[in-house]
Amino acid sequence: MELGASESQLPSTSPEQNLEPHPNFRLQRILVPVDFSDCSRKALQYAIAFVEEFSGELFLVHVVEPYFVTGELGVDMISLIGDVEKSAKKHLEALQKTIKPGCRIGLRRGTPAQEIINEAKAIGADLIITATHGRSGLGHIFMGSVAERVVQHAPCPVLVVRENEREFVKTALKTPSAKPAKKKS
């Protein structure tokens, strides 16, 4: 088949030269709920890749879930929750230092799924990237799935990262508490 006088054989640029994301696909604000587990660190890896690809902003949120204990345990729950929040803030700040400048952190108190949704609304998130621990059976029935509730009620799309899945992002985040990856034989 021959080309006509006004037809070109190939586009003038190669795919390697066209490094800009599609103009209709913009992700400027990406929210990552973190619980400091290896699984949430994996979700963070995905978020960092998206932020770099789309020149977006990264927001991390940790939710402290208050536990209401009945009975006489001799524990000052308000003080205990305050200590948990201080510890979580320290961990968030340490994590923030390992990520590119401009990463924002947030700490909320309440039901995790609802607070993640509230944070997404507050910052105008374009995408939530969250981890799931993959509970099944009784663990799922009693604990439920925060990720599942976030997917159902989020004001924006949600990417759910499972603990054991095929990776498409190279892990580069080095944090003091991260465990080294085990080699498969």
Backbone as numpy.savetxt, mean C-alpha at the origin, in Angstrom:
# Nx Ny Nz CAx CAy CAz Cx Cy Cz
2.78 -6.94 -49.68 1.94 -5.77 -49.68 2.83 -4.53 -49.68
2.56 -3.61 -50.54 3.34 -2.40 -50.64 2.64 -1.25 -49.94
3.45 -0.35 -49.39 2.92 0.83 -48.72 2.68 1.93 -49.74
1.63 2.69 -49.51 1.35 3.84 -50.36 2.30 4.98 -50.07
2.30 6.00 -50.90 3.21 7.13 -50.77 3.04 7.86 -49.44
1.83 7.91 -48.91 1.59 8.64 -47.65 1.66 7.76 -46.41
1.96 6.45 -46.56 2.03 5.53 -45.42 3.48 5.32 -44.99
3.68 5.20 -43.68 5.02 4.89 -43.19 5.05 3.46 -42.71
6.23 2.88 -42.75 6.36 1.47 -42.41 6.26 1.24 -40.90
6.97 2.04 -40.13 7.00 1.87 -38.67 6.82 3.22 -38.00
6.39 3.23 -36.76 6.33 4.50 -36.04 7.73 5.10 -35.94
7.81 6.41 -35.86 9.11 7.09 -35.82 9.85 6.90 -34.50
9.15 6.49 -33.44 9.82 6.26 -32.15 9.68 4.80 -31.76
10.69 4.32 -31.06 10.65 2.95 -30.56 9.94 2.94 -29.22
9.47 1.78 -28.76 8.80 1.72 -27.44 9.72 2.19 -26.32
11.04 1.98 -26.46 11.98 2.41 -25.42 12.04 3.93 -25.32
11.82 4.63 -26.45 11.88 6.09 -26.45 10.61 6.70 -25.86
9.50 6.03 -25.95 8.24 6.54 -25.44 8.04 6.05 -24.00
8.66 6.76 -23.04 8.64 6.34 -21.64 7.52 6.98 -20.83
6.75 7.85 -21.43 5.66 8.51 -20.73 4.46 7.58 -20.60
3.80 7.56 -19.43 2.58 6.78 -19.29 1.49 7.35 -20.20
0.53 6.55 -20.49 -0.59 7.00 -21.32 -1.23 8.22 -20.64
-1.52 9.28 -21.39 -2.03 10.52 -20.77 -3.37 10.36 -20.07
-4.15 9.37 -20.43 -5.45 9.18 -19.77 -5.34 8.34 -18.51
-4.18 7.84 -18.21 -3.98 6.95 -17.07 -3.03 7.64 -16.10
-3.60 8.38 -15.15 -2.79 9.14 -14.20 -3.09 8.69 -12.79
-2.06 8.41 -12.07 -2.17 8.04 -10.66 -1.28 9.00 -9.88
-1.87 10.02 -9.31 -1.09 11.04 -8.63 -0.96 10.79 -7.13
-1.97 10.18 -6.53 -1.95 9.97 -5.08 -2.22 8.49 -4.79
-1.20 7.83 -4.27 -1.31 6.40 -3.98 -1.21 6.19 -2.48
-2.21 5.52 -1.94 -2.28 5.26 -0.51 -1.93 3.80 -0.24
-1.07 3.60 0.75 -0.68 2.25 1.16 -0.91 2.09 2.66
-1.88 1.26 3.04 -2.03 0.94 4.46 -0.88 0.02 4.88
-0.23 0.32 5.99 0.88 -0.52 6.45 0.62 -1.01 7.87
0.91 -2.27 8.08 0.84 -2.83 9.44 2.21 -3.35 9.86
3.24 -3.01 9.07 4.64 -3.34 9.32 4.94 -4.83 9.13
4.03 -5.57 8.53 4.28 -6.97 8.22 5.04 -7.07 6.90
5.61 -8.25 6.65 6.29 -8.47 5.37 5.32 -8.29 4.21
4.09 -8.70 4.41 3.08 -8.60 3.36 2.80 -7.13 3.02
2.69 -6.27 4.03 2.43 -4.86 3.72 3.67 -4.20 3.13
4.85 -4.70 3.45 6.08 -4.19 2.82 6.09 -4.55 1.33
5.53 -5.69 1.01 5.44 -6.09 -0.39 4.49 -5.15 -1.14
3.37 -4.80 -0.53 2.44 -3.84 -1.15 3.13 -2.49 -1.33
3.97 -2.11 -0.37 4.70 -0.87 -0.47 5.65 -0.88 -1.66
6.27 -2.02 -1.93 7.15 -2.14 -3.10 6.38 -1.84 -4.38
5.19 -2.39 -4.48 4.36 -2.13 -5.66 4.02 -0.65 -5.75
3.69 -0.04 -4.62 3.32 1.37 -4.61 4.49 2.25 -5.04
5.68 1.93 -4.57 6.86 2.72 -4.95 7.06 2.66 -6.46
6.87 1.49 -7.06 7.00 1.36 -8.51 5.96 2.21 -9.24
4.72 2.21 -8.76 3.67 3.02 -9.37 3.97 4.52 -9.22
4.43 4.92 -8.04 4.75 6.33 -7.79 5.86 6.79 -8.73
6.88 5.96 -8.89 7.97 6.31 -9.79 7.50 6.37 -11.24
6.67 5.44 -11.64 6.18 5.39 -13.02 5.31 6.60 -13.37
4.48 7.01 -12.43 3.52 8.08 -12.71 3.89 9.42 -12.06
5.08 9.49 -11.47 5.53 10.71 -10.79 4.47 11.19 -9.80
3.96 10.25 -9.04 2.90 10.56 -8.09 3.42 10.77 -6.68
2.47 10.89 -5.77 2.77 11.06 -4.35 2.40 9.77 -3.61
3.20 9.43 -2.63 2.97 8.22 -1.85 2.52 8.62 -0.45
1.43 8.00 -0.02 0.88 8.23 1.32 0.83 6.89 2.05
1.38 6.84 3.24 1.31 5.63 4.08 0.37 5.93 5.24
-0.43 4.94 5.59 -1.30 5.10 6.75 -1.24 3.83 7.59
-1.19 4.03 8.89 -1.27 2.92 9.84 -2.46 3.19 10.74
-3.24 2.16 10.98 -4.42 2.31 11.83 -4.21 1.54 13.12
-4.37 2.26 14.23 -4.33 1.62 15.55 -5.76 1.32 15.92
-6.01 0.05 16.10 -7.36 -0.38 16.45 -7.48 -0.45 17.96
-8.32 0.40 18.55 -8.46 0.35 20.01 -9.20 -0.92 20.44
-8.67 -1.57 21.42 -9.31 -2.77 21.96 -9.97 -2.40 23.27
-11.22 -2.73 23.38 -11.94 -2.44 24.60 -12.04 -3.73 25.40
-11.36 -3.73 26.53 -11.29 -4.91 27.37 -12.29 -4.75 28.50
-13.04 -5.82 28.73 -13.98 -5.79 29.85 -13.34 -6.49 31.04
-13.77 -6.10 32.21 -13.24 -6.73 33.41 -12.13 -5.90 34.04
-11.65 -6.39 35.14 -10.60 -5.71 35.89 -9.26 -6.33 35.55
-8.53 -5.69 34.66 -7.20 -6.19 34.33 -6.10 -5.32 34.93
-6.50 -4.21 35.50 -5.51 -3.31 36.08 -4.67 -2.62 35.02
-5.21 -2.48 33.79 -4.47 -1.87 32.70 -5.14 -0.56 32.34
-4.35 0.47 32.23 -4.85 1.77 31.79 -4.89 1.74 30.27
-6.07 1.48 29.70 -6.20 1.30 28.26 -5.87 2.57 27.47
-6.20 3.73 28.00 -5.90 4.97 27.30 -4.39 5.15 27.19
-3.68 4.87 28.27 -2.23 4.97 28.26 -1.62 3.93 27.32
-2.18 2.72 27.34 -1.68 1.64 26.48 -1.86 1.99 25.01
-3.01 2.51 24.63 -3.27 2.91 23.24 -2.32 4.04 22.84
-2.08 4.97 23.77 -1.14 6.06 23.51 0.26 5.53 23.23
0.68 4.53 24.01 2.00 3.91 23.79 2.05 3.20 22.44
0.99 2.52 22.08 0.93 1.82 20.79 1.02 2.84 19.65
0.32 3.96 19.81 0.36 5.01 18.77 1.75 5.63 18.65
2.42 5.87 19.78 3.79 6.41 19.74 4.73 5.44 19.02
4.61 4.17 19.34 5.44 3.16 18.70 5.16 3.09 17.20
3.89 3.11 16.83 3.52 3.06 15.41 4.06 4.28 14.67
3.98 5.44 15.29 4.49 6.66 14.65 6.00 6.56 14.42
6.73 6.01 15.40 8.18 5.82 15.24 8.47 4.89 14.06
7.70 3.80 13.97 7.89 2.85 12.87 7.57 3.51 11.52
6.49 4.29 11.47 6.14 5.00 10.24 7.24 5.97 9.82
7.77 6.71 10.79 8.83 7.67 10.48 10.09 6.96 10.00
10.42 5.83 10.60 11.59 5.06 10.16 11.37 4.54 8.73
10.18 4.07 8.45 9.85 3.58 7.11 9.90 4.72 6.10
9.38 5.87 6.50 9.37 7.05 5.64 10.79 7.43 5.21
11.77 7.29 6.09 13.16 7.64 5.79 13.78 6.71 4.74
13.23 5.50 4.60 13.79 4.55 3.63 13.22 4.75 2.23
12.22 5.63 2.12 11.53 5.86 0.85 11.92 7.24 0.34
11.68 7.46 -0.96 12.05 8.75 -1.56 11.43 9.92 -0.80
12.09 11.07 -0.84 11.54 12.24 -0.15 10.13 12.57 -0.67
9.34 13.11 0.21 7.99 13.49 -0.18 6.93 12.48 0.21
7.33 11.33 0.70 6.37 10.33 1.17 5.71 10.89 2.42
4.40 10.82 2.47 3.65 11.34 3.61 3.14 10.18 4.46
3.05 10.41 5.75 2.57 9.36 6.65 1.37 9.86 7.44
0.52 8.92 7.82 -0.65 9.23 8.61 -0.91 8.13 9.62
-1.41 8.51 10.76 -1.75 7.57 11.81 -3.19 7.83 12.20
-3.98 6.77 12.20 -5.40 6.89 12.54 -5.74 5.88 13.63
-6.82 6.17 14.34 -7.32 5.26 15.37 -8.74 4.89 15.02
-9.03 3.58 15.00 -10.38 3.11 14.71 -10.37 1.75 14.05
-11.45 1.46 13.37 -11.58 0.20 12.64 -10.73 0.31 11.36
-9.79 -0.62 11.14 -8.85 -0.47 10.03 -9.49 -0.20 8.66
-10.44 -1.00 8.24 -11.02 -0.81 6.91 -11.66 0.57 6.79
-12.42 0.98 7.79 -13.10 2.27 7.73 -12.10 3.42 7.73
-11.07 3.32 8.53 -10.08 4.39 8.60 -9.23 4.49 7.33
-8.97 3.36 6.70 -8.26 3.37 5.41 -9.12 4.08 4.37
-10.40 3.77 4.35 -11.34 4.42 3.43 -11.42 5.92 3.73
-11.49 6.27 5.01 -11.54 7.69 5.40 -10.28 8.43 4.95
-9.13 7.79 5.11 -7.87 8.41 4.69 -7.84 8.59 3.17
-8.31 7.58 2.43 -8.35 7.68 0.97 -9.20 8.86 0.54
-10.34 9.04 1.19 -11.21 10.18 0.88 -10.53 11.50 1.24
-9.89 11.54 2.41 -9.27 12.78 2.89 -8.15 13.26 1.98
-7.38 12.35 1.43 -6.24 12.76 0.59 -6.60 12.78 -0.89
-7.80 12.31 -1.24 -8.18 12.25 -2.65 -7.38 11.19 -3.39
-7.23 10.01 -2.80 -6.41 8.94 -3.38 -6.95 8.51 -4.75
-6.02 8.28 -5.67 -6.35 7.75 -6.99 -6.29 6.23 -6.99
-5.54 5.66 -6.04 -5.35 4.21 -5.96 -4.94 3.86 -4.55
-5.47 2.74 -4.06 -5.03 2.16 -2.80 -4.33 0.86 -3.15
-3.14 0.68 -2.62 -2.43 -0.59 -2.80 -2.31 -1.20 -1.42
-3.01 -2.29 -1.21 -3.06 -2.91 0.11 -2.66 -4.37 0.05
-2.20 -4.87 1.16 -1.82 -6.27 1.26 -2.98 -7.06 1.84
-2.97 -8.35 1.57 -3.90 -9.25 2.23 -3.10 -10.43 2.74
-3.45 -10.85 3.93 -2.72 -11.96 4.55 -3.29 -13.31 4.13
-4.37 -13.29 3.40 -4.93 -14.52 2.85 -5.50 -15.46 3.89
-6.14 -14.91 4.90 -6.77 -15.79 5.89 -7.90 -16.56 5.23
-8.09 -17.77 5.69 -9.20 -18.56 5.18 -9.83 -19.31 6.35
-10.93 -19.95 6.08 -11.59 -20.75 7.11 -12.04 -19.92 8.29
-11.79 -20.42 9.50 -12.24 -19.74 10.71 -11.57 -18.39 10.90
-10.30 -18.28 10.50 -9.61 -17.00 10.62 -10.31 -15.92 9.83
-10.81 -16.26 8.64 -11.53 -15.29 7.82 -12.89 -14.98 8.41
-13.55 -16.01 8.93 -14.88 -15.81 9.50 -14.81 -14.90 10.73
-13.84 -15.15 11.62 -13.76 -14.37 12.85 -13.04 -13.04 12.67
-11.97 -13.03 11.90 -11.18 -11.81 11.72 -11.69 -10.97 10.55
-12.30 -11.64 9.56 -12.72 -10.92 8.37 -11.52 -10.52 7.55
-11.74 -9.76 6.55 -10.65 -9.30 5.71 -10.74 -7.79 5.57
-9.74 -7.11 6.08 -9.69 -5.66 5.94 -9.63 -5.31 4.46
-8.78 -6.02 3.72 -8.65 -5.75 2.28 -9.98 -5.91 1.56
-10.72 -6.94 1.92 -12.02 -7.19 1.27 -12.98 -6.03 1.53
-13.02 -5.54 2.75 -13.91 -4.41 3.08 -13.45 -3.13 2.40
-12.14 -2.94 2.28 -11.63 -1.75 1.59 -12.03 -1.82 0.11
-11.88 -2.97 -0.51 -12.26 -3.13 -1.92 -13.73 -2.80 -2.11
-14.57 -3.27 -1.21 -16.02 -3.07 -1.33 -16.44 -1.61 -1.18
-15.72 -0.83 -0.37 -16.21 0.51 -0.03 -15.27 1.65 -0.39
-14.15 1.38 -1.00 -13.17 2.42 -1.30 -13.70 3.41 -2.34
-13.28 4.66 -2.24 -13.70 5.68 -3.19 -12.87 5.68 -4.48
-11.94 4.73 -4.60 -11.06 4.67 -5.76 -10.69 3.21 -6.02
-10.01 2.92 -7.12 -9.59 1.53 -7.37 -8.63 1.04 -6.28
-8.62 -0.29 -6.10 -7.77 -0.91 -5.09 -6.99 -2.05 -5.73
-5.69 -2.05 -5.54 -4.83 -3.16 -5.96 -4.51 -3.96 -4.71
-4.88 -5.23 -4.72 -4.64 -6.09 -3.56 -3.44 -6.99 -3.86
-2.45 -6.92 -3.00 -1.22 -7.70 -3.15 -1.26 -8.85 -2.16
-1.16 -10.06 -2.70 -1.17 -11.24 -1.84 0.24 -11.57 -1.41
0.34 -12.24 -0.28 1.65 -12.58 0.27 2.42 -13.51 -0.66
1.77 -14.51 -1.18 2.43 -15.48 -2.05 1.81 -15.43 -3.43
2.46 -14.70 -4.31 1.98 -14.58 -5.67 3.16 -14.35 -6.58
2.91 -14.40 -7.86 3.96 -14.11 -8.83 4.29 -12.63 -8.72
5.56 -12.33 -8.58 6.01 -10.95 -8.42 6.15 -10.27 -9.78
5.79 -9.00 -9.86 6.11 -8.25 -11.06 6.90 -7.00 -10.73
7.26 -6.82 -9.47 8.08 -5.69 -9.05 9.27 -6.26 -8.30
10.47 -5.78 -8.68 11.67 -6.18 -7.95 11.67 -5.51 -6.60
12.02 -6.24 -5.56 12.03 -5.65 -4.23 13.34 -4.90 -4.04
13.22 -3.65 -3.62 14.40 -2.82 -3.42 14.39 -2.13 -2.07
13.29 -2.17 -1.36 13.17 -1.49 -0.09 13.96 -2.24 0.97
14.88 -1.56 1.60 15.69 -2.16 2.65 15.33 -1.47 3.96
14.75 -2.21 4.85 14.42 -1.64 6.14 15.03 -2.50 7.23
15.34 -1.92 8.37 16.01 -2.66 9.43 15.25 -3.90 9.89
13.92 -3.82 9.90 13.15 -4.95 10.43 12.69 -5.93 9.35
13.05 -5.67 8.09 12.63 -6.57 7.01 13.45 -7.84 7.07
12.81 -8.95 6.88 13.49 -10.24 6.88 14.05 -10.50 5.49
15.25 -11.12 5.39 15.79 -11.43 4.08 14.95 -12.49 3.39
14.86 -12.39 2.07 14.07 -13.34 1.30 14.74 -14.70 1.33
13.91 -15.74 1.44 14.43 -17.11 1.43 14.60 -17.56 -0.01
15.70 -18.24 -0.28 15.93 -18.75 -1.62 15.18 -20.04 -1.81
14.59 -20.16 -3.01 13.88 -21.41 -3.34 14.85 -22.37 -3.97
14.76 -23.61 -3.58 15.65 -24.62 -4.15 15.13 -25.17 -5.43
